[in-house]
């Protein structure tokens, strides 16, 4: 997994996409042959990016926000669809060109169950024989009627979806698998296959099929969330040492083991990472939003090593704090009336204020870090100052922040507050509001934005993420108009 550790993460490019629970990581198997194990922070990064990508291919406002943010930082989405009597399929490629020595990163994302036809696929849980080296042979093996139970077999519906999506020519006369092989054969890339639920099962089976066609196993990695089992013991034993598979499961998610309960002989393989649902969310345990929430918390826990603060986050972004960068001249220093020097365009980020209901209060630290992280990514030079206790009154807060900004050599001040209110009709739901105000150190307001959303389909942490991405759009617009520094 050397590629992820050095390449894909280096070219992510944004706090929201690049970063941007009390989850216990338990390994349930050995890594596939040829795969190098990732350190905990690297594995957390991988899980976060894949969870974001899996969220982005579902249909909702939050998912559109994720996709827009990824697009801003160079991720290009391309969808491919194919339909036959067995399945109506969709998969996406997400490609980011770094334009430097880090090369290109490519994810293949397969959505979970969304359509009635997907449910039909899920319920087709008889087994078919797995084997062959070509698409034609794959079909011949799967059509075999008399099969020894000790031979490798896979879920019929998952196999149907995989064959339709990747091994039948689409409307352009091209097989999906051939499109993916071009990334590997022509560009020498490592592919990351990921999916939630049905999508995770298909991603696993796709990896097995590609390896059968001659793709080197160490050119593929699979990351799944809440995926059911794919095949029997013989299949697991045959593919377990070949496929670099990371399976993320959630406590209380019944889907991951549903096939074992319905049909004997299904067996999991790969390395399992077990998470626990965020109790602040009313979402059911299998929801992709719950997995993304866990991935966010796990990422910050691992990368910040328990110090969930903007100071710790900023310490990992030295280019934002540096007095000089890459030998280039920064903006000239100016003088305040009492001869204190400051950098034009440097933004002081005041401590993020969070006022939310007590039943989601244990998410406050994550909300602060998520909000601050997205805000940091909007500016080229910043100062953060969490050691400073902001006064309570609004006027006093602004005065104190402006004074503190001058003391830190900044000429702009960003004040962020997150407010949550429980829904009157449904106490389990909450509306999260994010306000972002940016001033000069003289107290002149340059920009103000207020965004809000509810936790109807997402978690409180994700609601803050959604609000802040919308606020980031307003910041970008102000920068384009020359009102704010880049």
C-alpha positions as a printed Julia matrix, in Angstrom:
486×3 Matrix{Float64}:
   0.0     0.0     0.0
   2.96    2.26   -0.51
   1.04    4.25   -3.11
  -1.59    5.52   -0.7
   0.86    6.51    1.96
   2.95    8.66   -0.34
   0.84    9.54   -3.33
  -2.91    9.67   -3.09
  -2.81   11.46    0.22
  -0.25   13.97   -0.94
  -2.42   14.96   -3.88
  -5.75   15.2    -2.08
  -5.22   18.93   -1.76
  -7.84   20.17    0.68
  -8.63   20.12    4.33
 -12.19   19.02    3.62
 -11.17   16.32    1.2
  -7.73   15.74    2.64
  -8.8    15.19    6.27
 -11.52   16.7     4.48
 -15.37    7.96   17.08
 -14.36    6.06   19.81
 -13.82    3.4    17.19
 -11.71    0.42   18.06
  -9.66   -0.91   15.16
  -9.51   -4.68   15.22
  -7.69   -6.63   12.54
  -9.45   -9.79   11.53
  -7.01  -11.3     9.08
  -3.67  -10.96    7.37
  -2.94   -8.59    4.52
  -3.08   -9.92    1.0
   0.11  -11.02   -0.67
   2.19   -8.09   -1.91
   0.32   -5.44    0.09
   2.26   -3.35    2.54
   0.34   -2.62    5.78
  -0.46    1.02    6.42
   0.27    2.77    9.66
  -2.86    3.76   11.6
  -3.03    7.35   10.34
  -2.57    6.25    6.74
  -5.32    3.65    7.08
  -7.58    6.29    8.63
  -6.9     8.62    5.67
  -7.75    5.82    3.23
 -11.0     5.06    5.03
 -11.96    8.74    5.14
 -11.39    9.36    1.43
 -13.25    6.2     0.45
 -16.16    7.0     2.78
 -16.39   10.49    1.25
 -16.38    9.0    -2.23
 -19.03    6.44   -1.31
 -21.18    9.21    0.21
 -20.75   11.31   -2.93
 -22.33    8.76   -5.28
 -25.65    8.6    -3.45
 -28.39   11.11   -4.21
 -28.86   13.85   -1.57
 -27.88   17.42   -0.74
 -24.97   16.33    1.46
 -23.61   14.07   -1.24
 -23.79   16.86   -3.8
 -21.85   19.1    -1.41
 -19.15   16.44   -1.05
 -18.92   16.08   -4.81
 -18.7    19.83   -5.37
 -15.89   20.15   -2.84
 -13.98   17.26   -4.37
 -14.42   18.88   -7.76
 -12.94   22.14   -6.51
  -9.74   20.33   -5.64
  -9.28   18.48   -8.87
 -11.28   15.27   -8.46
 -13.09   14.42  -11.7
 -16.19   12.24  -11.51
 -17.22   10.05  -14.42
 -20.19    7.73  -14.23
 -20.74    4.6   -16.3
 -24.09    2.86  -16.59
 -25.18   -0.43  -18.08
 -28.53   -2.19  -18.06
 -29.7    -5.7   -18.86
 -32.38   -8.02  -17.53
 -30.19   -9.04  -14.59
 -29.15   -5.64  -13.22
 -29.27   -1.88  -13.73
 -25.74   -0.88  -12.84
 -23.7     2.23  -12.14
 -20.1     2.79  -11.19
 -17.93    5.89  -10.99
 -14.29    6.64  -11.53
 -12.79    9.47   -9.48
  -9.51   10.71  -10.9
  -7.21   13.42   -9.59
  -4.2    14.53  -11.59
  -1.56   15.96   -9.3
   0.51   17.56  -12.0
   3.68   16.72  -10.1
   5.85   13.78   -9.09
   2.96   12.26   -7.18
   1.17   11.26  -10.38
  -2.51   10.45  -10.46
  -4.93    8.91   -7.98
  -7.87    6.78   -9.15
 -10.83    5.47   -7.19
 -13.56    3.19   -8.54
 -16.78    3.71   -6.58
 -19.82    1.43   -6.72
 -23.06    2.63   -5.09
 -25.07    0.51   -2.72
 -28.72   -0.49   -2.99
 -30.83    2.41   -4.3
 -33.25    1.04   -6.89
 -35.84   -1.74   -6.86
 -33.65   -3.63   -9.33
 -30.83   -3.47   -6.75
 -33.11   -5.13   -4.2
 -33.76   -7.92   -6.71
 -29.99   -8.35   -7.02
 -29.6    -8.49   -3.23
 -32.29  -11.17   -2.9
 -30.8   -13.4    -5.57
 -28.67  -15.07   -2.89
 -28.12  -18.5    -4.38
 -24.51  -19.34   -5.25
 -22.83  -19.75   -8.63
 -19.46  -21.26   -9.44
 -16.55  -18.81   -9.55
 -13.79  -19.43  -12.07
 -12.29  -18.6   -15.46
  -9.82  -16.12  -16.92
 -11.98  -14.27  -19.45
 -15.52  -12.81  -19.37
 -16.75  -15.7   -21.52
 -15.25  -18.23  -19.14
 -16.69  -16.34  -16.16
 -20.17  -16.88  -17.64
 -19.5   -20.52  -18.44
 -18.4   -21.29  -14.91
 -21.36  -19.41  -13.41
 -23.77  -21.39  -15.61
 -22.45  -24.73  -14.34
 -25.33  -26.62  -12.72
 -23.68  -29.47  -10.84
 -21.15  -27.97   -8.47
 -19.17  -29.51   -5.63
 -19.74  -27.52   -2.41
 -15.97  -27.44   -1.93
 -15.47  -25.39   -5.08
 -15.34  -21.56   -4.92
 -18.82  -20.09   -5.26
 -20.2   -16.55   -5.04
 -23.54  -14.78   -4.51
 -25.53  -15.0    -7.75
 -26.94  -11.45   -7.56
 -23.58   -9.84   -6.81
 -22.06  -11.79   -9.69
 -24.86  -10.64  -12.01
 -24.28   -6.99  -11.08
 -20.49   -7.34  -11.52
 -20.85   -8.99  -14.91
 -23.34   -6.4   -16.18
 -21.37   -3.4   -14.91
 -17.88   -4.5   -15.86
 -17.93   -7.43  -18.28
 -20.74   -6.57  -20.71
 -20.11   -3.9   -23.39
 -21.9    -0.66  -22.54
 -23.63    1.74  -24.94
 -20.23    2.74  -26.33
 -19.31   -0.9   -26.95
 -16.67   -0.89  -24.18
 -16.55   -3.13  -21.12
 -16.15   -1.39  -17.75
 -13.28   -3.73  -16.87
 -11.38   -2.62  -19.98
 -11.74    1.02  -18.9
 -10.24    0.15  -15.54
  -7.44   -1.94  -17.0
  -6.38    1.06  -19.09
  -5.51    2.91  -15.88
  -3.27    0.02  -14.86
  -1.85   -1.14  -18.2
  -1.2     2.28  -19.74
  -0.59    4.45  -16.71
   0.82    1.96  -14.22
  -1.66    3.04  -11.57
  -2.88    1.52   -8.35
  -6.68    1.28   -8.29
  -8.76    1.7    -5.15
 -12.09   -0.09   -5.41
 -14.66    0.98   -2.85
 -18.35    0.61   -2.12
 -20.99    0.63    0.58
 -23.3    -2.36    1.13
 -24.05   -3.94   -2.27
 -21.33   -1.73   -3.74
 -18.74   -3.16   -1.36
 -19.65   -6.73   -2.27
 -19.37   -5.9    -5.98
 -16.02   -4.13   -5.42
 -14.67   -7.29   -3.77
 -15.9    -9.56   -6.54
 -14.6    -7.15   -9.18
 -11.12   -7.35   -7.66
 -11.26  -11.14   -7.83
 -12.34  -11.02  -11.47
  -9.62   -8.53  -12.45
  -6.96  -10.67  -10.77
  -8.29  -13.7   -12.66
  -7.78  -11.72  -15.88
  -4.12  -11.14  -15.03
  -4.06   -7.88  -13.08
  -1.33   -8.01  -10.44
  -2.93   -8.23   -6.97
  -0.67   -5.53   -5.55
  -2.12   -3.05   -8.06
  -5.53   -3.25   -6.38
  -6.92   -2.35   -2.97
 -10.53   -2.78   -1.84
 -12.23   -0.76    0.91
 -15.82   -1.63    1.85
 -18.36   -0.27    4.33
 -21.12   -2.48    5.71
 -20.69   -4.99    2.87
 -22.28   -8.43    3.03
 -20.34  -11.6     2.36
 -19.53  -12.45   -1.24
 -18.79  -16.17   -1.37
 -18.25  -19.47    0.38
 -15.28  -20.81    2.33
 -13.46  -22.04   -0.78
 -13.78  -18.6    -2.4
 -12.58  -16.86    0.77
  -9.57  -19.18    1.05
  -8.7   -18.71   -2.62
  -9.03  -14.93   -2.69
  -8.15  -14.02    0.89
  -4.41  -14.02    0.29
  -4.74  -12.28   -3.08
  -7.07   -9.35   -2.42
  -5.97   -6.45   -0.24
  -9.38   -6.0     1.39
 -10.21   -3.62    4.24
 -13.72   -4.21    5.57
 -15.28   -1.53    7.77
 -18.23   -2.73    9.83
 -20.5    -1.02   12.34
 -21.77   -2.43   15.6
 -25.45   -3.26   15.17
 -25.32   -3.28   11.35
 -27.19   -6.47   10.44
 -26.42   -6.29    6.7
 -22.82   -7.41    7.03
 -23.85  -10.83    8.3
 -27.32  -11.1     6.75
 -26.35  -13.74    4.19
 -24.92  -16.06    6.83
 -28.3   -15.93    8.55
 -30.3   -16.47    5.35
 -28.12  -18.94    3.5
 -25.49  -21.3     4.88
 -21.92  -21.3     3.62
 -21.13  -17.6     3.21
 -17.82  -16.52    4.76
 -16.08  -13.13    5.18
 -12.37  -12.56    4.56
  -9.99   -9.6     4.58
  -9.03   -7.29    7.44
 -11.99   -6.11    9.5
 -12.1    -2.72   11.22
 -14.99   -2.53   13.67
 -16.57    0.8    14.46
 -19.33    1.82   16.82
 -22.21    4.05   15.78
 -22.19    7.64   16.98
 -25.01    7.64   19.53
 -25.69   11.3    18.73
 -27.24   10.2    15.45
 -30.71    8.76   14.94
 -29.66    7.14   11.63
 -29.83    3.39   11.38
 -26.58    1.51   11.77
 -26.16    0.59    8.1
 -26.45    4.13    6.69
 -23.45    5.41    4.71
 -23.77    8.68    6.65
 -23.04    6.75    9.84
 -19.95    5.18    8.29
 -18.72    8.55    7.06
 -19.24   10.03   10.54
 -17.16    7.22   12.03
 -14.48    7.73    9.36
 -14.29   11.45   10.17
 -13.9    10.84   13.89
 -11.44    8.02   13.36
  -9.34   10.15   11.03
  -9.01   13.07   13.43
  -8.4    10.74   16.36
  -5.52    9.05   14.56
  -3.94   12.06   12.88
  -4.21   14.42   15.84
  -3.39   11.71   18.37
  -6.14   12.75   20.77
  -5.45   16.5    20.6
  -8.64   17.65   18.87
  -7.65   21.29   18.53
  -7.1    23.76   15.72
  -3.58   24.35   16.99
  -2.73   20.67   16.51
  -4.4    20.72   13.11
  -2.52   23.86   12.03
   0.76   22.32   13.18
   0.27   19.78   10.41
  -0.06   22.59    7.85
   3.26   24.43    8.21
   2.84   26.11    4.83
  -0.07   28.11    6.26
   1.88   29.28    9.29
   5.26   29.96    7.73
   6.72   33.45    7.61
   8.13   32.6     4.21
   7.34   29.81    1.8
   9.47   28.14   -0.86
  11.84   31.09   -0.86
   9.14   33.39   -2.23
   8.47   36.85   -0.88
   5.33   37.1     1.19
   3.1    40.17    1.24
   4.94   43.18    2.59
   4.74   43.92    6.29
   2.85   47.03    7.29
   2.84   49.08   10.48
   0.08   49.61   12.94
  -0.17   53.05   14.59
   1.95   51.92   17.53
   4.62   50.43   15.27
   3.61   46.76   15.55
   4.3    45.0    12.24
   1.79   42.66   10.62
   1.42   40.67    7.39
  -1.13   41.89    4.89
  -3.5    39.07    4.06
  -2.73   36.87    7.06
  -5.99   35.71    8.66
  -6.4    35.25   12.4
  -8.81   32.38   13.13
 -10.44   32.92   16.49
 -11.46   29.97   18.67
 -14.53   28.29   17.17
 -17.56   28.75   19.41
 -19.93   25.79   19.65
 -23.31   25.97   21.39
 -25.33   22.79   20.83
 -27.85   20.72   22.82
 -26.39   18.62   25.58
 -27.33   15.33   23.93
 -24.86   16.01   21.09
 -22.33   17.9    23.21
 -19.73   15.13   23.02
 -19.35   15.97   19.31
 -18.25   19.53   20.06
 -14.53   18.89   19.68
 -15.05   17.23   16.27
 -17.33   20.05   15.17
 -14.67   22.6    16.06
 -11.96   20.74   14.19
 -14.12   20.12   11.1
 -15.22   23.77   10.96
 -11.73   25.1    11.54
 -10.18   22.7     9.07
 -12.48   23.75    6.24
 -11.94   27.42    7.1
  -8.14   26.99    7.13
  -8.22   25.51    3.65
  -9.69   28.75    2.26
  -6.62   30.9     3.01
  -2.94   30.68    2.16
  -1.69   32.15    5.49
  -3.31   31.9     8.9
  -2.84   32.09   12.64
  -4.88   30.02   15.08
  -5.14   30.81   18.76
  -7.16   28.39   20.87
  -5.36   29.38   24.04
  -7.27   32.65   24.01
 -10.6    32.66   25.88
 -13.1    34.71   23.9
 -15.48   36.98   25.88
 -19.17   36.15   25.77
 -20.73   39.42   24.61
 -20.72   39.97   20.85
 -19.07   43.39   20.92
 -16.46   42.27   23.41
 -15.74   39.17   21.3
 -15.03   41.21   18.19
 -12.9    43.76   20.04
 -10.89   41.04   21.77
 -10.42   39.06   18.55
  -9.23   42.13   16.63
  -6.77   42.98   19.38
  -5.51   39.42   19.51
  -5.17   39.34   15.72
  -2.95   42.42   15.78
  -0.83   40.87   18.5
  -0.37   37.85   16.21
   0.62   39.96   13.2
  -2.62   39.49   11.26
  -4.76   42.08    9.49
  -7.9    39.96    9.04
 -10.07   38.21   11.66
 -12.33   35.19   11.1
 -14.93   34.4    13.75
 -16.86   31.15   13.46
 -19.74   30.0    15.63
 -21.71   26.76   15.46
 -25.19   26.74   16.99
 -27.54   23.79   17.35
 -31.19   23.69   18.26
 -33.37   20.62   18.78
 -36.42   20.27   16.55
 -39.6    21.08   18.47
 -41.6    18.3    16.83
 -38.85   15.68   16.83
 -36.23   16.04   19.61
 -34.02   13.47   17.86
 -33.47   15.93   15.03
 -31.35   19.04   15.31
 -30.76   22.1    13.16
 -27.11   23.15   12.99
 -26.22   26.69   11.97
 -22.75   27.94   11.07
 -21.98   31.65   10.99
 -18.71   32.95    9.58
 -17.8    36.63    9.94
 -14.58   38.16    8.66
 -13.35   41.6     9.71
 -10.38   43.88    9.44
  -8.54   44.43   12.71
 -10.22   47.85   12.83
 -13.56   46.05   13.19
 -14.8    46.66    9.64
 -16.92   43.72    8.51
 -15.76   42.34    5.17
 -18.06   39.32    4.89
 -20.8    37.57    6.82
 -22.52   34.31    5.97
 -24.98   32.08    7.78
 -25.78   28.54    6.65
 -27.89   25.82    8.21
 -29.11   22.27    7.73
 -30.77   19.54    9.76
 -29.68   16.09   10.88
 -32.58   14.4     9.11
 -30.3    12.47    6.73
 -26.86   13.16    8.17
 -25.1    13.26   11.54
 -24.4    16.41   13.58
 -20.71   16.4    12.58
 -21.66   16.05    8.92
 -24.2    18.86    9.28
 -21.38   21.16   10.39
 -19.3    19.94    7.46
 -22.18   20.68    5.08
 -22.75   24.16    6.53
 -19.07   25.04    6.37
 -18.7    23.91    2.75
 -21.54   26.27    1.87
 -19.83   29.04    3.83
 -16.61   28.23    1.96
 -18.45   28.94   -1.29
 -19.25   32.45   -0.02
 -15.64   32.97    1.07
 -14.43   31.93   -2.37
 -16.83   34.38   -4.02
 -15.54   37.19   -1.78
 -11.96   36.27   -2.68
 -12.76   36.37   -6.39
 -14.16   39.87   -5.89
 -10.98   40.95   -4.09
 -12.79   41.48   -0.79
 -10.85   38.79    1.06
  -7.26   37.55    0.72
  -6.63   34.23   -0.97
